[in-house]
Amino acid sequence: MSDRVSDRVSDRVGGPVDVAALPDVATLPDEEELWAAAATVPDPEMPPLTIADLGILRSVSRDADTAVVTITPTYSGCPAVDMIEAGVVEAVSALGVDAGRIRVERVLAPAWTTDWITEDGRRKLAESGISPPRPLLIGEPAGEMPKGEVAVALTAGLPRRPMGDITCPRCGSGSVVELSHFSSTACKSLYRCESCREPFDHVKEL
């Protein structure tokens, strides 16, 4: 910091300033680097996927000397969210950012949906033997929309129907049967393929 800038800061705070103690914002990685680091964090419940694949990594930004990473948990009570946040801090710290300069924020609205899973994420699920969730089709609202100057259709109140059939991730057959609505985690159900006779998990549509 130049003497001129240091003098201006001293005048503002009413006294001498320890320039060495001031945050060096220039050393904070740019947002692209921060995103790339956070995007490597695996999801604890579906390790083949990263939090970027899953769609819960929403944004990164720089707030003065702090790296801010925003995530949306798959649901508000997700037991893995603390592990995810710790993983984000560890990944960003690997860039040389002090953990005290990393803030992970949770945003619950809009709510996460399986439609946020990326195409790469769906491919990784299938390659690991897990049937990816089907795309969701948002239906028509029940009854007439209200008349008025402002009429907003809220998708949260509309029926959401999965499109297509569940297929076996191993052989591709559509001849499958559900064995249990709950599998290794609450977000997956257990199926068996009637063609290859292999069991598999299916990620529930949400």
VMD Tcl script that draws the C-alpha trace (Angstrom):
set ca {
  {0.00 0.00 0.00}
  {1.40 3.42 -0.91}
  {2.13 6.06 1.73}
  {-0.58 8.28 0.22}
  {-3.25 5.54 0.53}
  {-2.01 4.67 4.02}
  {-2.36 8.32 5.05}
  {-5.95 8.43 3.75}
  {-6.85 5.27 5.69}
  {-5.21 6.71 8.81}
  {-7.28 9.87 8.48}
  {-10.50 7.84 8.19}
  {-9.90 5.68 11.25}
  {-8.41 8.52 13.27}
  {-4.94 7.10 13.81}
  {-2.05 5.13 12.40}
  {-2.85 1.86 10.62}
  {-0.84 -1.35 10.60}
  {-0.75 -1.79 6.83}
  {0.51 -5.36 7.10}
  {-2.59 -6.32 9.08}
  {-5.00 -5.12 6.39}
  {-6.68 -7.87 4.31}
  {-4.95 -8.44 1.00}
  {-7.97 -8.82 -1.27}
  {-5.72 -9.26 -4.29}
  {-4.59 -12.65 -2.95}
  {-8.14 -14.03 -2.93}
  {-8.64 -16.31 -5.96}
  {-11.09 -15.17 -8.61}
  {-14.62 -16.56 -8.73}
  {-13.79 -19.06 -11.49}
  {-11.04 -20.59 -9.35}
  {-13.28 -20.63 -6.28}
  {-16.05 -22.38 -8.22}
  {-13.64 -24.95 -9.65}
  {-12.39 -25.79 -6.15}
  {-15.85 -26.04 -4.55}
  {-17.11 -28.09 -7.50}
  {-14.71 -30.93 -6.63}
  {-16.45 -31.70 -3.32}
  {-18.21 -35.10 -3.53}
  {-21.73 -35.60 -2.27}
  {-21.50 -37.80 0.88}
  {-24.63 -39.78 0.02}
  {-23.86 -40.23 -3.69}
  {-20.04 -40.20 -3.95}
  {-19.93 -40.63 -7.76}
  {-21.37 -37.09 -7.96}
  {-19.87 -33.80 -6.88}
  {-22.02 -31.08 -5.38}
  {-21.80 -29.32 -8.75}
  {-23.08 -32.45 -10.55}
  {-25.92 -32.65 -8.04}
  {-26.82 -29.01 -8.60}
  {-26.60 -27.94 -4.96}
  {-23.59 -25.69 -5.58}
  {-25.41 -22.51 -6.54}
  {-22.84 -19.70 -6.66}
  {-19.51 -18.35 -5.48}
  {-18.57 -14.74 -4.90}
  {-16.03 -12.53 -3.18}
  {-17.23 -10.29 -0.37}
  {-14.29 -7.99 0.42}
  {-11.63 -10.42 1.70}
  {-14.04 -13.36 2.12}
  {-14.85 -16.17 -0.30}
  {-18.60 -16.87 -0.19}
  {-19.94 -20.21 -1.40}
  {-23.71 -20.67 -1.64}
  {-25.32 -24.12 -1.54}
  {-28.91 -25.37 -1.57}
  {-29.32 -28.66 0.35}
  {-31.46 -31.34 -1.24}
  {-33.87 -30.74 1.65}
  {-33.77 -28.59 4.77}
  {-32.96 -31.45 7.16}
  {-30.33 -33.11 4.98}
  {-27.92 -34.88 7.40}
  {-25.01 -34.53 4.95}
  {-25.04 -30.73 4.74}
  {-22.49 -30.21 7.53}
  {-20.09 -32.61 5.81}
  {-20.61 -30.77 2.53}
  {-19.87 -27.41 4.13}
  {-16.72 -28.79 5.75}
  {-15.67 -30.22 2.38}
  {-16.17 -26.84 0.71}
  {-14.02 -25.10 3.30}
  {-11.30 -27.72 2.87}
  {-11.38 -27.48 -0.94}
  {-11.23 -23.68 -1.01}
  {-8.53 -23.66 1.68}
  {-6.40 -25.74 -0.70}
  {-6.18 -22.61 -2.87}
  {-4.32 -20.90 -0.05}
  {-7.35 -19.14 1.42}
  {-7.46 -19.09 5.21}
  {-10.50 -20.95 6.57}
  {-11.50 -17.79 8.44}
  {-11.99 -16.08 5.09}
  {-14.40 -18.72 3.75}
  {-18.13 -18.47 4.36}
  {-20.60 -21.15 3.27}
  {-24.19 -19.95 3.05}
  {-27.31 -22.12 2.81}
  {-30.16 -20.97 0.60}
  {-33.42 -22.93 0.81}
  {-35.48 -21.05 -1.79}
  {-35.99 -21.95 -4.50}
  {-36.02 -25.51 -3.21}
  {-33.67 -28.03 -4.77}
  {-35.12 -30.39 -7.36}
  {-33.70 -33.45 -9.11}
  {-34.03 -31.47 -12.34}
  {-30.93 -29.57 -11.16}
  {-28.77 -32.68 -11.54}
  {-26.54 -32.08 -14.55}
  {-26.33 -34.34 -17.60}
  {-22.82 -35.29 -16.50}
  {-24.20 -36.15 -13.08}
  {-26.89 -38.37 -14.58}
  {-24.28 -40.15 -16.68}
  {-22.11 -40.77 -13.60}
  {-25.09 -42.22 -11.73}
  {-25.89 -44.66 -14.54}
  {-22.24 -45.67 -14.90}
  {-22.12 -46.49 -11.19}
  {-25.23 -48.68 -11.42}
  {-27.73 -46.14 -10.07}
  {-30.80 -45.23 -12.10}
  {-30.92 -41.42 -12.45}
  {-34.13 -39.52 -11.73}
  {-36.47 -38.85 -14.62}
  {-37.13 -35.27 -15.77}
  {-40.17 -33.70 -14.16}
  {-43.03 -32.26 -16.17}
  {-44.85 -29.41 -14.46}
  {-48.58 -29.82 -14.98}
  {-51.40 -27.34 -15.39}
  {-52.85 -25.60 -12.33}
  {-56.18 -26.85 -11.05}
  {-59.02 -24.48 -11.94}
  {-58.77 -21.05 -13.54}
  {-55.96 -18.61 -12.88}
  {-57.19 -15.53 -10.99}
  {-57.87 -12.39 -13.03}
  {-56.19 -9.14 -12.08}
  {-53.33 -6.80 -12.75}
  {-50.82 -9.28 -11.32}
  {-51.38 -13.00 -11.77}
  {-48.36 -15.19 -11.02}
  {-48.29 -18.95 -11.55}
  {-46.26 -20.58 -8.77}
  {-44.78 -23.85 -9.95}
  {-44.59 -25.07 -6.35}
  {-48.38 -25.43 -6.39}
  {-48.54 -27.35 -9.65}
  {-48.45 -31.14 -10.04}
  {-45.07 -32.50 -11.14}
  {-45.02 -35.77 -13.06}
  {-41.94 -37.79 -13.97}
  {-41.52 -38.21 -17.74}
  {-40.60 -41.59 -19.22}
  {-40.01 -44.97 -17.62}
  {-37.47 -46.17 -15.11}
  {-34.91 -48.35 -16.86}
  {-32.20 -50.67 -15.62}
  {-28.84 -48.83 -15.54}
  {-27.04 -52.08 -16.39}
  {-28.92 -53.53 -19.36}
  {-31.30 -50.70 -20.25}
  {-34.45 -52.81 -19.90}
  {-37.69 -51.08 -18.94}
  {-39.00 -54.26 -17.30}
  {-38.32 -53.38 -13.68}
  {-40.15 -53.80 -10.37}
  {-39.88 -51.77 -7.17}
  {-38.78 -53.86 -4.20}
  {-38.73 -51.08 -1.60}
  {-39.59 -47.39 -1.65}
  {-36.50 -46.79 0.51}
  {-33.00 -48.01 -0.20}
  {-29.51 -47.12 1.12}
  {-30.64 -43.50 1.61}
  {-34.06 -41.86 1.85}
  {-33.63 -40.24 -1.55}
  {-33.35 -43.60 -3.36}
  {-35.67 -46.57 -3.86}
  {-34.69 -50.18 -4.56}
  {-35.64 -51.85 -7.84}
  {-34.92 -55.16 -9.60}
  {-34.57 -55.63 -13.32}
  {-36.75 -58.47 -14.62}
  {-34.45 -58.96 -17.62}
  {-30.97 -59.22 -16.08}
  {-32.37 -59.92 -12.58}
  {-29.97 -57.40 -11.02}
  {-31.12 -55.09 -8.19}
  {-30.39 -51.38 -8.47}
  {-31.05 -48.08 -6.74}
  {-33.18 -45.39 -8.36}
  {-32.92 -41.74 -7.35}
  {-36.42 -40.54 -6.56}
  {-37.79 -37.61 -8.51}
  {-38.32 -34.49 -6.44}
}
mol new
graphics top color blue
foreach p $ca { graphics top sphere $p radius 0.5 }
foreach p [lrange $ca 0 end-1] q [lrange $ca 1 end] { graphics top cylinder $p $q radius 0.2 }
display resetview
